[in-house]
Amino acid sequence: MQYGAVFCGVTPASVAFAIPGLDFYALDWYDTWNPPLFEALQQWSTNVSALQPSPMLAIAETNSNNQARRPYWFSAVFGWLKGYQLAHPGRALGYWSYWADGGPLSGPFVPTDTATIAALTSIGTDAQT
């Protein structure tokens, strides 16, 4: 069994409650939150690394409530995590999305949204390599 912390913020204060030595550190991050995506991911990685050198990172929840932006969003978040994995072999645990029909953070999964489905399929294929 593994134990970790899931953060909903990227600042030092947001990660301060976690203890060093956990098996993983994960982030919930959504398109409507600030700071912007890549700035947030870099802040989070830096702040978690100050807590635990060479941490195992994961994206616990992510999505965009803008359907047209989802292919970009999912691909960008995955691309960042894959870049982290390349720089820190074996230190990326996983990548998950979140869907809620009435939720303001994601909105519903749309079965006819071929662009999002193609992006997620590509991520799934790429994650296998």
C-alpha positions in Angstrom: 0.0 0.0 0.0 1.2 3.5 -0.8 0.4 6.7 1.0 0.6 10.2 -0.3 -0.8 13.7 -0.2 -3.1 15.4 -2.7 -2.8 19.2 -3.0 -5.3 21.7 -4.3 -2.8 24.5 -4.3 0.8 25.1 -5.4 2.2 27.6 -3.0 4.6 26.7 -0.2 1.7 27.2 2.3 -0.4 24.8 0.2 2.2 22.0 0.5 3.4 22.7 4.0 0.9 20.3 5.7 2.4 17.3 4.0 5.3 15.4 5.5 8.5 14.3 3.8 8.9 10.7 2.9 5.4 9.9 1.5 5.2 7.5 -1.4 3.7 10.2 -3.7 2.5 13.8 -4.0 -0.4 14.5 -6.2 -2.1 17.7 -7.5 -5.7 18.6 -8.3 -5.6 21.4 -10.9 -8.3 22.9 -13.1 -8.4 25.2 -16.0 -10.2 28.0 -14.1 -7.7 28.2 -11.3 -4.8 30.6 -10.9 -1.9 30.8 -11.6 -1.9 29.6 -15.2 -1.2 26.0 -15.9 2.5 25.8 -16.5 3.4 28.3 -13.9 1.2 26.4 -11.4 2.8 23.0 -12.3 6.3 24.5 -11.9 5.5 26.1 -8.6 4.0 22.9 -7.3 7.0 20.8 -8.4 9.5 23.2 -6.9 7.6 23.5 -3.6 7.1 19.7 -3.3 10.7 19.1 -4.1 11.7 21.5 -1.3 9.6 19.2 1.0 10.8 15.9 -0.5 13.8 15.7 -2.9 13.0 13.9 -6.1 9.3 13.3 -5.3 7.0 10.9 -7.0 4.4 13.1 -8.6 0.9 12.5 -9.9 -2.0 14.5 -11.3 -4.9 13.4 -9.1 -7.7 15.4 -10.8 -7.7 17.7 -13.7 -10.1 19.0 -16.4 -11.4 22.1 -18.2 -15.0 23.2 -18.0 -14.5 24.6 -21.5 -15.2 21.6 -23.8 -13.3 23.1 -26.8 -10.2 23.6 -24.6 -10.2 20.0 -23.1 -8.0 18.4 -25.8 -5.3 21.1 -25.2 -5.7 21.0 -21.5 -5.4 17.2 -21.1 -2.5 17.1 -23.5 -0.7 20.0 -21.9 -1.0 18.5 -18.3 0.1 15.1 -19.5 3.0 16.6 -21.5 4.2 18.4 -18.4 4.0 15.2 -16.3 5.8 13.2 -19.1 8.5 15.9 -19.1 8.9 15.5 -15.4 9.2 11.7 -15.9 11.9 12.1 -18.5 13.9 14.4 -16.2 13.2 12.2 -13.1 13.0 8.6 -14.4 10.5 6.5 -12.4 9.2 9.5 -10.5 5.8 10.0 -12.2 3.0 7.9 -10.7 -0.1 8.6 -12.7 -2.5 11.0 -14.4 -6.3 11.0 -13.9 -9.1 13.3 -15.0 -12.3 14.2 -13.3 -15.8 14.6 -14.6 -19.0 15.9 -13.0 -22.2 16.5 -15.1 -23.2 19.5 -13.1 -19.8 20.4 -11.7 -18.3 23.8 -12.5 -14.7 22.5 -12.7 -15.3 20.0 -15.5 -18.8 19.7 -16.8 -20.1 16.5 -18.4 -18.2 14.0 -20.5 -19.6 14.4 -24.0 -19.5 11.1 -25.9 -19.6 12.9 -29.3 -16.6 15.1 -28.4 -14.2 13.4 -30.8 -11.4 15.9 -30.2 -11.3 15.2 -26.5 -11.6 11.5 -27.0 -8.8 11.5 -29.5 -6.6 13.5 -27.1 -7.3 11.1 -24.2 -6.7 8.1 -26.5 -3.4 9.5 -27.5 -2.4 10.1 -23.9 -3.4 6.6 -23.0 -1.3 5.2 -25.9 1.7 7.5 -25.0 1.5 6.6 -21.3 2.2 3.0 -22.2 5.6 3.8 -23.6 
